[in-house]
């Protein structure tokens, strides 16, 4: 151990074996979080390997630091200055008494800087989540044997950003795997939800029990976790989506149904615009029918001709699943009988 001491300076020594440190320069917002009375947990995440080691031109891997809802990319910056990490120590030489000194325990030639990152969580989820498609009562889906938590762990973004994208895609867990439903499946499930709500006298824009409607939809052969996923996607901004009650935002729901109907037709013949508007209105609660106007889904469609309409192409939303136009819900449960009676009134 080397020691330098001067009567006019501070005693300084250097440890024989230096430790390995990485210094992180924290932006003010992170520093404020850590100085709060109850600081939140921070996490460091990295993107899952996109290809086995040795594969030519794999995706570049990087690390990020995450708060609950924000992501910061870690970048290493070299420094030309001498930067030491020290700690106080007591040292003695020969028979001399121990004296306080400052001991260098590490030398840092680089620091880590944090830069805000706003990646596309939805695109990452679309790559990791297989499509859940139901056609003719048969399920067409490939299990990935991954939970929601393990999916989030493989995305280099905060859990809050991943959660927002998860809800946007109406993703759900089922039997140890995670999926995102096809547009056709969403249309069928929404039709079942709408029919069940009418049969039970439930106003979707008011508070209703989540499990009650979800159970009725499950009787139609759809996953029990899919209906609640739709409720979360369409919930009012002030709605607690973790509780037993749900309440749908009318504007969100009307737009969602229109866009989903168009996407379910994607790849097939174009809709006649008049037929599309009729199908859209018929898929909504009676009080919402007047909201089914093209301006509600502006930017989500193309007009190939003066009388036809189709969904605007989405490169990230392509699916090879068979496209089926949603059909009226079949009468397989007693609540459909009540639905028919209410419809006649």
N, C-alpha and C positions, 0 to 999 in steps of 0.2 A: 504494500500500500504506500503510495507516494503522498507526501504531505508538503504543502507550501505554507509558510507562515511568515508574517511580517508584523513588526510592532505596530505599524500604522494600518494594517488591513485585517481581513477576516481569515482565520485559519481555514484552509481548504485541503481536502484530501480526496484521492480517487481510489475507489475500490478496485481490488485486483481483478474481480470478475464483474463485468458490467451486465446489468439486466436488460431485457428487451422491452421497450416501451413504444407505444404509439400515442402521440398527443393529438387530441381532437379540438379544433377551434369551433366553439359552439356559437351559432347565431343567437341574437338576443331572445328570440321567441323560445328557443330550447332552454336557454339559461334561466328564463323566467319560470318555465315549467318545473325545472329542477329545484328552484329556490322557493317554490310554493309550499305551504304548510303540509299538503298531502301530494307530493310529486307523483305523477303517473309513471308506470313502467315503460321504459323504452326498449325497443328490440332491434336487433340487426338481422336483416334477412338477405338472402341472395337468390337469384334465379336458379331454378332447377336445371341441371345439365340438359342441353337440347340434343346432345348426341354423345355416344361413347367416346372415351378418350382415344385420340388418334384420328378421329373423323376429320376429313378435310373441310375447312371453312365452317367450323361450328359457330353458333351464336356467341358473341362475347359475353362473358359472365362478369357481374359486378355486384357490389354490396351496397345496401342502403340502410339508413337508420330511420326507424319509424316511430312516430307517436301513435296515438289511437287513430287519428284521421289524416295525418300528413306524412309525406315521404321525403327524405333527403338523401341524395346520392353522395357517397363517400369518394372523395378524390384525394389522392396522395400528391403533395406538393413538396418538392425538394427545397431545402434552405441552404444558403451559403454561409449563414451565421452559425457559430458554435452554440448549440442549445443543450443544456445539461439539466438532468433531473437530480435533485439533491435531497438529502435528509439530514437532520441534526444527529450528531454522534459525540461520544466521549473518547478521547484518545490519550494514550500516555506513551512516552518514550523512555526506555531504560528505567531509571529510578525516579524520573520526574513525575509529579502528580498529574492526574488526568485533567485534560482541559477540553472545553467544548469546542467542537469544530463542525464544519459543513462538509459532508461527504458526498461526492458525485457517485451516483449508483447507475446512471444510464446516460448515454449520449444519443441525441435524436438528430438525424440528418434530414428528416422529412416530417411533415405534419399532415393531418387529415383535415380537409375542409368539407363542410356540408353545404350542398347546393339543392334548393327545392326541386323535386322531381314530380312530374304529373303524368305518369304513364297511362296507357289505355288498359285499365283493368278488365273491361269487357272483352277486349280482343284476346287477352291472356286466358280468360275463363273459357271463351269459345274454343280455344285450342285444347283445353284440358277436359272439358265436359262433353261426353258423348250425347248425341241427340236422342231423346225419348219420343218415339213415334208410335202411334196406335192407328192401325188401319184394319177395318173389318173385324174389330174386337181382338186382334192379335197385336202383341207388343213387338216392335222392332227396335231394339236397343242393345248396345254392347256395354257390359259392366266394366267399370274402371276400378272397382274395389278401393275407392278413395272417399274418405269423409270430407265434409266441408272444411274442417280444420286442416286436414292434410293438403287439400287443394290450395288453401290460402297460404300455407307455409311455403309453397313452391312458386309464389308470385311475389316479385320484388316490389311490393307496394304495401301500404298500411292496411291493417285489417278493416278499418273504416271504409277505405276506398274499395276494397274487395267486396265488402258487404253491400255497398251501394250498387256495384255492378252485378252482384249475385241476384239482388232483388230486381234489377232492371231486366235481366234475362229470364226471370221467373224460374231460377234454378231451384232444385229440390234434392233431398236425400231419400234414398229408398234401398232398404236391404243391404246396407254397407257400401253402396255406390252413390255417386252424384251425377245428376243429369241436367240438361236444359231441354224443355219440350219443343217439339216442332210447332210451327204456326198452325198446321192442321189440327194437331192435338189440342192446342190452346183454344182454337175455335170450338171444338167439340166440348171441351170442359166448360168453357164459358156458357155455351148453350144450355148445358146441364145445370149450371149454377143459376142462370137466369130463370129457367123453368122451375127449379126447386124453390127459388125465392118467391115467385108468383104463387106457386101451390101453397106455400106456407104463410103467405101474406107478409113477407119480409121486405121492408124497404131498404135497398142496398146502401142508400146514402145516409141511413140512420144506423144507430148502434145495433148490432146483431151478434149472436153467439157464433164464433168462428167454427167450433167443432160441429155444431148442428148442421149447417149447410155442407160442411166438408164431409160429414158422414153420409148425407144424401147423395153426394156426388160419388163417393166411394162405392155406393151400391150400384152405380153404373159401370163399375169395373176400372175406375181410374185410381191412381195412387192417393192414399189419404193425405199425403203431404203436398200434393200439387195444388189443391184448392186454396189452402192457407198461403201458398207462395203467390198465387194470383191476388189474394187479398192484400198481401204486403206490397205488391207492385202497384196496386191501385189505391192504397190507403190515403186518407187525408193527411196533410202535412203535420197536423197536431195529434194524430192518432198513435197511441202506444201499440205497436205491432207485436210486442212480446206478450201482451195480455190475452185474456180469453175472449175479448170482444173485438169486432172489426167494424169499420165504417168506410165506405168507398167514396172517393172524390169523383163526382159526376163528370167533370171535364176530362179527367184522366181516363176514366172508364170508357167514355164514348169514343175518344181518340184511339185508345188501345184496341177496342173491338173493331173499329174501321180498318186500322192498319193491319190487324191480325187477319181479317177476312181477305184483304188484298194479298198478303204474304202467303196465305194458305193456297191461293190460286197461282202463285208464282211458278212459272215453268209450264203452265197449261195455257189454254186459250184465254185471251183477254176477256174481262168482264164487259158486258154492255153496261154503260154508266148507269142507266136507269135500273137495271137488274141489281147492280151492286148497291145502289142507294136503298132499294127495297129490302135486300137481304140484310143490310146494315141496320135499318130501322126495325126489322123483325127480330133482330138479335138483342134488342135493348128493352129495358123496362118501358112500359107504356108512356110514362111521364117524360122519358128521355128521347123519344123518337124525333121530336122536332130539332134536336141538337145534331142530328146526323146530316151534316153539310160538308161539302168538300173542303171548305176553308178550315174546318176543324183538323184536318190531316194534311194541311198545306206542306209541301216539300217531301211528302211520303209517296207520291204517285206521279205517273206519267200519263199523258193522254195521247195514245198512238193515233187516234182519229177523233172526230167530233162527237162520236157516239160510244167510244170504248175507253177503258181505263185499266191500268195495271200498276203493280207496286214498283217503285223505283228500285233499280238494281242495287244490291248490297253485296260487295265482294266477300265480306266476312260472314254473311248469313246463308251461304249456299248449302243446300242439303240434297242428298241423293235419294231421300225417302220419297215414296210414291205420293203424289199430290192428290188429295181427295177433297171435294167440296163438302163442307159440313152439312149434315142432314138433320132433320128433326130428331129429337131424342126419342128413342124407342121406349115403349111402356113396359118397364121391367120392375117397377116398384109401385107400392100403393100410393105414394105421394103424387104419381103421375095422374091417377084418377082424380085427385083433388085439383090438380092443375087443369084438367079438362073441364071440370065443373066451373072453376073460376073463370076460365076463358069464355064460357058461354054466357056468363052474366053480363 
